[in-house]
Amino acid sequence: MTVRYIKRGKDAAATAEADAAVRASVEAILQDIERRGDDAIRELSRKFDQWDPLDFRLSQADIEKAVAQLSPREIEDIRFAQRQIRGFAEIQRASMLDVEVETMPGVVLGHKHIPVDAVGCYVPGGKYPMIASAHMSVLTAKVAGVKRIVSTAPPYQGAPHPAIVTAMHFAGADEILVLGGIQAVGAMALGTPSLPGVDMLVGPGNMFVAEAKRQLYGRVGIDLFAGPTETLVIADDSVDAEMCAVDLLGQAEHGPTSPAVLLTDSEALARATLAEVERQLTILPTAAIARASWAEHGAIIVCDTQDEMLATANELAFEHVQVLTRDPDLYLERMTNYGALFLGPRTNVSFGDKVIGTNHTLPTKRNARFTGGLWVGKFLKTCTYQRVTTDSASALIGEYCSRLCHMENFAGHGEQANLRVRRYGDRDEVPWYQPVPART
């Protein structure tokens, strides 16, 4: 396979070194939160966000004040986005059916989809007010049937961001906090005297929030392991450099560590896009961030064939994959590793990020090899049950189970089976396995 890099990003060793420093910092902060609870939370909020309210939890009056700051147009825009996201989440939920089936006479097996009891939803908002993240997490959890939804975002320019608060409220959050960073996810996961803990954490965040979720996994559930936003633009000469550059920089502006990669079979398009990116960086209002991201983590890869592009895309396993080719459905059919696909020039990653209805919390760092993104099913536990309704079925299953336990040397397991054979079968002894003597 011939793969040529017109531009490369930072090497893996440098990225790993930065990740190690983040891990150590997060570990120390989480230990402090667990040890000192509310006092640690307040100190961290003062230190990182210059935010020290009487209560991090918003009252109903606070929420109403935030909603009142928005124009009717802004409120309708939020409601429109939430209608799309709720609608698709409801379709997904309806596809997940409880099951009960009699697999053989007298043996009934089933599963139920049970919502998680309490979920903490993190909404980024320190640099950019990520209003859409409230829809994606809170609303999806609500459709799943989660009983208690705590949603939090950092203060924005010294106050709760009214549009984020409004989106959380409209989406159905039961508790709304103004708290950011490690202190927010730590408080929700570990619990404090003023904030009962949750069972699961969801939502995107910066590298510190992502690492905190990783370290808290096991204490609570999480949606997925996520790092900085990634975008892969797959293009051939059916599109132009302007569109490629726009779709790359539109995601590079997320932060200075966000990879943006062009994968193409046209060297002419590759070189034109490289020049067009530089031109757009002279006029893009968020160029300071996007330029740093492009310089450190941007890449342009040229392949000779569509097959090579497919193989490379699957190997990269990126979060967002924008397909700008003559036959985008080829990638829908043959790609296996991606967070979300955006097929054809009429759609783009921004549609998915903000409004179209699919979820924008997606796997990064090649985690798309083994997981998809956040969806209604992430908030549901698929739990099985069994019922045996006849004596003959219990005895028959018991005979098989007893012999299998004997192969594994599990005497106690075997006796569970033997007891049912003795009670419900037509024999007093089980000759292939010496039962534990019955209690008198």
Buried (B, 14 or more C-beta within 10 A) or exposed (E): EEBEEBBEBBEEEEBEEEEEEBBEBBEEBBEBBBEEBBEBBBBBBEEBBEBEBEEBBBEEEBBEBBBEBBEEEBBEBBEEBBBBBBEBBEEBBEEBEEEEEEEEEBBBBBBEBBBBEBBBBBBBBBEEBBBBBBBBBBBBBBBBBBEBBBBBBBBBEEEBBBBBBBBBBBBBBBBBBBBBBBBBBBBBBBBBEEBEBBBBBBBBBBBBBBBBBBBBBEBBBBBBBBBBBBBBBBBBBEBBBEBBBBBBBBBBBBBBBBBBBBBBBBBEBBBBBBEBBEEBBEEBEBBEBBBBBBBBBBBBBBBEEBEBBBBBBBEBBBBBBBBBBEBBEBBEEEBEBBBBBBBBBEBBBBBBBBBBBBBBBBBBBBBBEEBBBBBBBBBBBEEEEEEBEEBEBBBBBBBEBBBEBBEEEEBEBBBBBBBBBBEBBEEEEBEEBEBEEEEE
